[in-house]
Amino acid sequence: MITKRIARILTVGVFSSLLIVLSTSAIELVDGKTYFLKPPRLTSSTTSQNGTYIWGATYYFTVEIPEGAGESLQRLEIILQAGAGRPVFTSSRTEAFEGTRQRPKDKIALKDVRIDPKTQAIAVTFDPPVNPGKTVTLRIYPVRNPSTGGTYLYGVTAFPSGKRPASQFLGFGRIRIYDREQD
């Protein structure tokens, strides 16, 4: 009897400390963390040039924010997780637009683009955040493609709007780089 009573008290205490406040459009915990109701989806990752050493290639990462996402997309992070080489990116040329690579629409303003000099991790903050029901594509320019061919896996993580956004890993964007024959 006492054990069941203690378990019930503990259960109520745990649930009340993790109380989720549901509004019509968001999930926010009592501590202020925001979450997506339905997470965005990474739908494609491609490159305009897939040979080693190529200058002027463009990498595209496309993410869909579903109607029922509950929160706008504030930030995306893209981090190389696997690959034989490491391309070097430039933040000044990073762009975002609504739509896909094949069907680009309006340009989306970026508040901030940060590239970690050691890891080449890219963090892009949208200004304003991208609303649910939209598709956004990042256009990222490496200085040149890696010198080693192979499959490069980029981890893509989304962050909702809010002061304390909880990250949502969307999956791996796969970009294949092929060895070119040297002259």
N, C-alpha and C positions, 0 to 999 in steps of 0.2 A: 504494500500500500504506500509506504513512504517513498519507495523508489519510483513508483509511477507518478506520484505527486511532484517529486523533485524533477523528474524528466519533463513533466508538463510545464513547470515553472521555467526550466531552462529553455524549452522549445519556444514558449511565448517570449522570453527575453531575447533569444536569438532573432526571431522573426521581427520583433519590434525594433531591434537595432539595425536590421537590414530593410526596414520599411521602404517600399518603393512607392513613390508618388507618381501616379499616372495622370497625365493631362491628356487632352485630345491629340497631342502631337509629340509627346516626348516621354522618356523615362529619365527621372532624376532621383538619385538616392538622397537620403536625408543629409548625407555629408556633402552634397552638391555635385557629385559625379553624374555626368550625362552619358547616355547610351543610345545606340540606334535601336529602334523597335525591330526593324528589318535591316540588316547590314547591307551596305553597298556590295556590288559584285564586280570583280575584275573580269572584263569580257575579252580583252585582247592585249597583246604586247607584240610589237613588230619593229622592224628596222627598215629603213629605206635602202641600205647597202649592207650586205651580209658577208663581205670578204674581210680578211685580216688586213690590218694597216690602212684601211680606207679612211681618208680625210673627208669630212663633210657629210657623214652619215647622220641620220636622225632616228631617235628611238621614240616610239609612241606607246603609251600606256593608257588604256581606255577603261573607265569605271562608270557603271550605272548606279544611280541612287534611286531605289524604288520609291514609288508613291507613298508607301506606308513606312518609310524609313523613320519617321518621327522626329528626326533632327536633320539639319542641313549638314553638308560636308564642309568642315572647316579646313582640314589639312590632310595631305597625303605624304607618306614617307615611302621611299623606294630604296632598298638596300640590297646590294649584290650579295647573294648567299652562297653561290657556287659558280665556279668558272675558272679556267686555267690562267686567265689574265685579268687585268683590271683596267677598264677604260677610264679616262679622265674627263670629267664633265665641266662645263662652264655655266655658272648660274646666270650670267647676264643674258644669255640667249634662251633660257627656259621659258616656255609659253604654255598657255592652256586655252582650250576653246571648247565650246559646247558641240556635241556631236561626235562623230567617229573620224578616223583618218580618211576614209573614203567619202564621208559626207560631213565636212566641217561646217560649222555655223558660226555664231558670234564668238568673238574673243572673250575670255574670262580674265578679269583683272587679278593680279597676284599681289598680295601684301608683302610677301617675303619668300625668298628662295635661298635656302642654305645648303651648301655642299660641304660635308666633312672632308678636310684635306687628306686624312689618313685612309678612311674607308670608302670615300666617294659616295656615302649615303646622301640622298637628296630628300630634303624636307620642303614642301611647297604649301604655303598658306594662302587661301583664297580670300579675296576682298571684293564683294561680300562673299560669305559662304555660299556654296552651290546648293540650291533647293532640291528637295525630293522630287522625283519624276524627271530628272535631267540626266543626261549622259555627258561626262566630261573626259576630254583627252588631254594628257600632258605630252608636250613635244619637247624632248630633251636632246641636246646636242653634245655628243662626245667630241673631244678634240680630234680623236681618231679612234677607229675600232681597235680592239685588242690585237696584239701581235700573234696570239695563239688561237687557233680555231677550237670550237667546242660549243657545248650548250651552256649558256649563261642563265642562271636562275636569279631573278630579282624578287625579293620579298616585298609585297605591297601591303601597307597598313593604312587604314583610314581612321580619322578622328572626327567625332561630331562637334557641333558648336557647343559652347559652354565654357565656364571658367575651369572646370575640372573634367575634361573629356576622357572617356575610357576608350582606349585603342581597340580596333577590330582588325585582326589580320585577315586579308582578303585572299591570300594565296600567292602563288609564284607566277610571275610573268617570265615566259621562256623566250629567249632570243638566241638564235643559232647563228654562229659565226663560222664561216668556212675558210680553210687555208687556201690562199691564192698561190698560184705558181709564180715563182720569182723569175724575172727575165735575166 
